[in-house]
Amino acid sequence: MKKIVIIGGVAAGPKTACHAKRLMPEAEITLIDQDDLISYGGCGIPYFIGGEVNDEKALRSTSFHMVRDEYFFEEAKGLIVKIKTRVIEINRKEKFVTVESVTDQTREKIPYDNLVIATGSQSNILPIPGTDLKGIFTIGSLHSAIDVHKQLAEGNIEKVVVIGGGAIGIEMAEGIEDMWGMETTIVEYLPQLLPNFIDWPLAEMLKQHLIENNVKVFTGEAVTSLEGTEEGNVKAVITSQRKLEADMVIMAVGVRPRDQLAKAAGLLVSPRGGIVVNNRLQTSDPDIYAAGDCIESHNLVSGKKSYAPLGSLANRQGRVVGDNLAGIPSTFNGITGSFIMKAFDTCIGSTGLSYDTAIKEGFNAEKVITTQSDRAHFLPNQAQMPLIMVFDKTSRKVLGLQGFGPMGDGVLARINAAAGMIAKSATIEDFSNLEMAYAPPFSTAVDALNATANVADNLSRGRFKQASIKAFIKWLEDPKTNPDWIAVDTRAENDSKSLANHFSERWLSIPYPEIRKRYQELPKNKQLIIICGAGTRSYEVQIFLDSVGIKDTLVLPGGLIVLRRLGLVDLPE
Amino acid sequence: MKKIVIIGGVAAGPKTACHAKRLMPEAEITLIDQDDLISYGGCGIPYFIGGEVNDEKALRSTSFHMVRDEYFFEEAKGLIVKIKTRVIEINRKEKFVTVESVTDQTREKIPYDNLVIATGSQSNILPIPGTDLKGIFTIGSLHSAIDVHKQLAEGNIEKVVVIGGGAIGIEMAEGIEDMWGMETTIVEYLPQLLPNFIDWPLAEMLKQHLIENNVKVFTGEAVTSLEGTEEGNVKAVITSQRKLEADMVIMAVGVRPRDQLAKAAGLLVSPRGGIVVNNRLQTSDPDIYAAGDCIESHNLVSGKKSYAPLGSLANRQGRVVGDNLAGIPSTFNGITGSFIMKAFDTCIGSTGLSYDTAIKEGFNAEKVITTQSDRAHFLPNQAQMPLIMVFDKTSRKVLGLQGFGPMGDGVLARINAAAGMIAKSATIEDFSNLEMAYAPPFSTAVDALNATANVADNLSRGRFKQASIKAFIKWLEDPKTNPDWIAVDTRAENDSKSLANHFSERWLSIPYPEIRKRYQELPKNKQLIIICGAGTRSYEVQIFLDSVGIKDTLVLPGGLIVLRRLGLVDLPE
């Protein structure tokens, strides 16, 4: 009888255990976890904090409402489950693990034929003074989430500071603001939210939306210390630029792989952290597999190693490990890095590499932004859905896609479509012709994703020349930034009137259908910044002007919709 | 100066014209249409009829609200536009077309260097008596849509019969019922709605939803004639089984390519209809291109020729033709057949081949159905989203995906993800590991699409054995159908009680967590049909029973949710 020992009872561990047991009903499979709460949906924690989920039990229940505790796994799944049990050593030579009870410190040796390490991740703690104060939480386990929920419910908390502007920090801030109405602030060390996942300006649009929903957001600020009361409760967060009062601090500054046990057993562990595995998820010891947040990943887009602690990947990896344990040669070839999150009335998602990451990784990268409708523009519920496509100018491969849209599955539909394509090294042309399903209530005849690929094509072939949005905003604020710039507003006269009045000689109005007749009105020796609502009319005007010899033009990419989403509300309409 | 003549002013024609003009601003491009209304979004007609779109002008406006009439294309786009102008002959030898004014029959010769045929499709008319009566409409043009809208608005219509249960028929029926509250009936000749696109039972679920929304649906009924009043107005639709009173009849029985002009010019036209093109969309005359509803398509999944009249494809093809006209070697390699539609509170979509089609095309096809949650099951707005995956058992390639879910973009997100993968010949494994973006408000950790691929994997490896849903329903109604069947309900005792009582000895209740202890209660020499809510518990029970030697079991795929969606409301809870 094959003996399989699995260390870790959340996501990858239980998934491996159950799948392996189904494939090998005769195997003896032992699932070990140091905690008493296992197999919970950690990604659901912000929704438990935010009140959409009433009871933490829901996060560790099956879809048919059974709590996934040790009894469930024993009775329903036929596993041996040891909770509150810590593995203190892996003896690879004699193939056993030594475990110790967390309750009474008794020890036991458990032999294995195959071992699976699914020890997950642990939350980072900033190396600053004051992190041991009361009222400071990471969201590394369901226990701490229950504590946070309890404290919020007790009603003594007024001000919450979330350190970290990544997905978990933002989700927690939303949950706390939305459900509890507390003064909520996010502090992010890097200059933008969701660094590495999302490029400016989508990250900036998200920031604006959070601010509109009463979440204070400070980016580019280092937290330097935490101050406490005499009783040892946190009372303030000190940043490089301000002091923020706080009764509660959520520290969401990332996680790192829990790989110490593997390292101690002499398994290959990446110097950057993460157990090294092959594409069958075997460690450097072929009898030992690893999966989930504790492993190093292979990024299919960059071709490099990376770290991707995501519950969805952990589950997919668990199935692959289960297959291999049973002798089915499954592979997990790597990750694309798909990501999505809700933020109040909007959602933001990405897959593949961001532009910033692509540049760092050495690609000849370029990016385009579009602001297409998410569904037929003639339907009343259509909305703009800015997309950013990142591609390599040399290979014409699409490296990444990001989207920001109204809450719903519209962004998801584009991210998911792109994820598989990017993993398969699809090119701009593949995306232009990707057969997105079409009916007016769901999309436009040329889907926003296809249209974005078309813009990438135009740019890559030198037909489309785009301005820097940041430079344009700077110029709006101060024309001396670039005295040679003149804005040419190609919207209808009525739409462009107020801006043309406001910026006077810096802002010309020539409606798009009139450009062929009126282009001679344009000034010579000035660089023209062509403007419209979404960027499409501007592109056509640019092409036409090129054909009549007016070649020094740039289009404001994504049009004025981008500026409005960036919160430039002072911009007169 | 290059002269390009484009025949056809809707979708492919204008798209080709505008893209070509942008690439070759110096070219003289003439767009010809026999109608006066051009460049309208034909797919939006049901939403104009249904009132979401107030004005037909919206269907022919740009996203920035300019009406796309002949002046727009001339002024803004720099084209020459000839409306109400019919091309009566293509002279390929001397490279000109002869056109005739629809108004005054004057003729003119227009020379071309390149010609583009984008003549679209024409609506089929059933070869039955009475089709010339007043009140009978096809939705082949915006004019007829305007007529339908006008008649409905006049208030003299009480009963509408839609002939044809394809997408357009259903969309029209919904629009008429929803907006106007008229007694609306769909009659479909084939045994199910959406034949060729959607397999039973999703098509049947859709039918149930239409019926719940007051649309009468008769499938498997041939319309044999149309009866009229003495004044020549339609008054009834006679089918093989009944007489349906009707003041208005919408005939939505498909379209066929308008390829006569091409044929007359000696271009290669498929015997089944459709101009034959290569992957650069050139016809058999290399100076002549064709795009849109008038061409034959290459199906990327079946590898065979097919016909796919869709506005989204027409637009993508238009861009490819434009590229090639300008010397950029773009290709349109074929279609996957992506499709989506709204139906009241639900939506239904598909991509690739349906099971029925795959079998017809000679694949070693199999299909699985799942009823997974569209988002985390612990969130209050989650819903079941039945998916069907069709795959080839020999190659393990996924051939098609279909989904039925609540109205929104959740089904779209899975169809779009599958479309690109299927076009790239992805296998079941590729779908298992497809990196769908995950957060609880959008999906489950193992996305419904991944989970469906896992079920396909289980089935293909012989681990999962499924019952026929149709056979099971028949047995429910009459146990003598299969006297050797016993249902084993693995839901919690409380859930299974009423069915167990109702079906008494035919229906055993053994809750899933108890099966390991209680399996010896199961009868010998009977085939067991294992049942639960969604099919997942049943699969685990099947696997376990197999391991203890009880091998004659079948799982009800998709579980009882499928039966409920099929309208078996009499089934006691």
Boltz contact constraints between the chains, C-beta under 6 A:
constraints:
  - contact:
      token1: [A, 22]
      token2: [B, 543]
      max_distance: 6.0
  - contact:
      token1: [A, 25]
      token2: [B, 547]
      max_distance: 6.0
  - contact:
      token1: [A, 43]
      token2: [B, 440]
      max_distance: 6.0
  - contact:
      token1: [A, 44]
      token2: [B, 376]
      max_distance: 6.0
  - contact:
      token1: [A, 44]
      token2: [B, 378]
      max_distance: 6.0
  - contact:
      token1: [A, 44]
      token2: [B, 440]
      max_distance: 6.0
  - contact:
      token1: [A, 47]
      token2: [B, 440]
      max_distance: 6.0
  - contact:
      token1: [A, 52]
      token2: [B, 379]
      max_distance: 6.0
  - contact:
      token1: [A, 53]
      token2: [B, 378]
      max_distance: 6.0
  - contact:
      token1: [A, 58]
      token2: [B, 378]
      max_distance: 6.0
  - contact:
      token1: [A, 63]
      token2: [B, 377]
      max_distance: 6.0
  - contact:
      token1: [A, 64]
      token2: [B, 533]
      max_distance: 6.0
  - contact:
      token1: [A, 75]
      token2: [B, 513]
      max_distance: 6.0
  - contact:
      token1: [A, 76]
      token2: [B, 512]
      max_distance: 6.0
  - contact:
      token1: [A, 76]
      token2: [B, 513]
      max_distance: 6.0
  - contact:
      token1: [A, 78]
      token2: [B, 516]
      max_distance: 6.0
  - contact:
      token1: [A, 311]
      token2: [B, 445]
      max_distance: 6.0
  - contact:
      token1: [A, 312]
      token2: [B, 438]
      max_distance: 6.0
  - contact:
      token1: [A, 312]
      token2: [B, 445]
      max_distance: 6.0
  - contact:
      token1: [A, 315]
      token2: [B, 445]
      max_distance: 6.0
  - contact:
      token1: [A, 315]
      token2: [B, 446]
      max_distance: 6.0
  - contact:
      token1: [A, 316]
      token2: [B, 433]
      max_distance: 6.0
  - contact:
      token1: [A, 336]
      token2: [B, 435]
      max_distance: 6.0
  - contact:
      token1: [A, 338]
      token2: [B, 435]
      max_distance: 6.0
  - contact:
      token1: [A, 338]
      token2: [B, 437]
      max_distance: 6.0
  - contact:
      token1: [A, 339]
      token2: [B, 437]
      max_distance: 6.0
  - contact:
      token1: [A, 340]
      token2: [B, 437]
      max_distance: 6.0
  - contact:
      token1: [A, 340]
      token2: [B, 439]
      max_distance: 6.0
  - contact:
      token1: [A, 340]
      token2: [B, 442]
      max_distance: 6.0
  - contact:
      token1: [A, 341]
      token2: [B, 439]
      max_distance: 6.0
  - contact:
      token1: [A, 342]
      token2: [B, 441]
      max_distance: 6.0
  - contact:
      token1: [A, 349]
      token2: [B, 437]
      max_distance: 6.0
  - contact:
      token1: [A, 376]
      token2: [B, 44]
      max_distance: 6.0
  - contact:
      token1: [A, 377]
      token2: [B, 63]
      max_distance: 6.0
  - contact:
      token1: [A, 378]
      token2: [B, 44]
      max_distance: 6.0
  - contact:
      token1: [A, 378]
      token2: [B, 53]
      max_distance: 6.0
  - contact:
      token1: [A, 378]
      token2: [B, 58]
      max_distance: 6.0
  - contact:
      token1: [A, 379]
      token2: [B, 52]
      max_distance: 6.0
  - contact:
      token1: [A, 408]
      token2: [B, 409]
      max_distance: 6.0
  - contact:
      token1: [A, 409]
      token2: [B, 408]
      max_distance: 6.0
  - contact:
      token1: [A, 409]
      token2: [B, 409]
      max_distance: 6.0
  - contact:
      token1: [A, 409]
      token2: [B, 410]
      max_distance: 6.0
  - contact:
      token1: [A, 409]
      token2: [B, 413]
      max_distance: 6.0
  - contact:
      token1: [A, 410]
      token2: [B, 409]
      max_distance: 6.0
  - contact:
      token1: [A, 412]
      token2: [B, 413]
      max_distance: 6.0
  - contact:
      token1: [A, 412]
      token2: [B, 437]
      max_distance: 6.0
  - contact:
      token1: [A, 412]
      token2: [B, 442]
      max_distance: 6.0
  - contact:
      token1: [A, 413]
      token2: [B, 409]
      max_distance: 6.0
  - contact:
      token1: [A, 413]
      token2: [B, 412]
      max_distance: 6.0
  - contact:
      token1: [A, 413]
      token2: [B, 413]
      max_distance: 6.0
  - contact:
      token1: [A, 413]
      token2: [B, 416]
      max_distance: 6.0
  - contact:
      token1: [A, 415]
      token2: [B, 437]
      max_distance: 6.0
  - contact:
      token1: [A, 416]
      token2: [B, 413]
      max_distance: 6.0
  - contact:
      token1: [A, 416]
      token2: [B, 417]
      max_distance: 6.0
  - contact:
      token1: [A, 416]
      token2: [B, 436]
      max_distance: 6.0
  - contact:
      token1: [A, 417]
      token2: [B, 416]
      max_distance: 6.0
  - contact:
      token1: [A, 417]
      token2: [B, 417]
      max_distance: 6.0
  - contact:
      token1: [A, 417]
      token2: [B, 420]
      max_distance: 6.0
  - contact:
      token1: [A, 419]
      token2: [B, 435]
      max_distance: 6.0
  - contact:
      token1: [A, 420]
      token2: [B, 417]
      max_distance: 6.0
  - contact:
      token1: [A, 420]
      token2: [B, 420]
      max_distance: 6.0
  - contact:
      token1: [A, 420]
      token2: [B, 421]
      max_distance: 6.0
  - contact:
      token1: [A, 420]
      token2: [B, 434]
      max_distance: 6.0
  - contact:
      token1: [A, 421]
      token2: [B, 420]
      max_distance: 6.0
  - contact:
      token1: [A, 424]
      token2: [B, 424]
      max_distance: 6.0
  - contact:
      token1: [A, 433]
      token2: [B, 316]
      max_distance: 6.0
  - contact:
      token1: [A, 434]
      token2: [B, 420]
      max_distance: 6.0
  - contact:
      token1: [A, 435]
      token2: [B, 336]
      max_distance: 6.0
  - contact:
      token1: [A, 435]
      token2: [B, 338]
      max_distance: 6.0
  - contact:
      token1: [A, 435]
      token2: [B, 419]
      max_distance: 6.0
  - contact:
      token1: [A, 436]
      token2: [B, 416]
      max_distance: 6.0
  - contact:
      token1: [A, 437]
      token2: [B, 338]
      max_distance: 6.0
  - contact:
      token1: [A, 437]
      token2: [B, 339]
      max_distance: 6.0
  - contact:
      token1: [A, 437]
      token2: [B, 340]
      max_distance: 6.0
  - contact:
      token1: [A, 437]
      token2: [B, 349]
      max_distance: 6.0
  - contact:
      token1: [A, 437]
      token2: [B, 412]
      max_distance: 6.0
  - contact:
      token1: [A, 437]
      token2: [B, 415]
      max_distance: 6.0
  - contact:
      token1: [A, 438]
      token2: [B, 312]
      max_distance: 6.0
  - contact:
      token1: [A, 439]
      token2: [B, 340]
      max_distance: 6.0
  - contact:
      token1: [A, 439]
      token2: [B, 341]
      max_distance: 6.0
  - contact:
      token1: [A, 440]
      token2: [B, 43]
      max_distance: 6.0
  - contact:
      token1: [A, 440]
      token2: [B, 44]
      max_distance: 6.0
  - contact:
      token1: [A, 440]
      token2: [B, 47]
      max_distance: 6.0
  - contact:
      token1: [A, 441]
      token2: [B, 342]
      max_distance: 6.0
  - contact:
      token1: [A, 442]
      token2: [B, 340]
      max_distance: 6.0
  - contact:
      token1: [A, 442]
      token2: [B, 412]
      max_distance: 6.0
  - contact:
      token1: [A, 445]
      token2: [B, 311]
      max_distance: 6.0
  - contact:
      token1: [A, 445]
      token2: [B, 312]
      max_distance: 6.0
  - contact:
      token1: [A, 445]
      token2: [B, 315]
      max_distance: 6.0
  - contact:
      token1: [A, 446]
      token2: [B, 315]
      max_distance: 6.0
  - contact:
      token1: [A, 512]
      token2: [B, 76]
      max_distance: 6.0
  - contact:
      token1: [A, 513]
      token2: [B, 75]
      max_distance: 6.0
  - contact:
      token1: [A, 513]
      token2: [B, 76]
      max_distance: 6.0
  - contact:
      token1: [A, 516]
      token2: [B, 78]
      max_distance: 6.0
  - contact:
      token1: [A, 533]
      token2: [B, 64]
      max_distance: 6.0
  - contact:
      token1: [A, 543]
      token2: [B, 22]
      max_distance: 6.0
  - contact:
      token1: [A, 547]
      token2: [B, 25]
      max_distance: 6.0
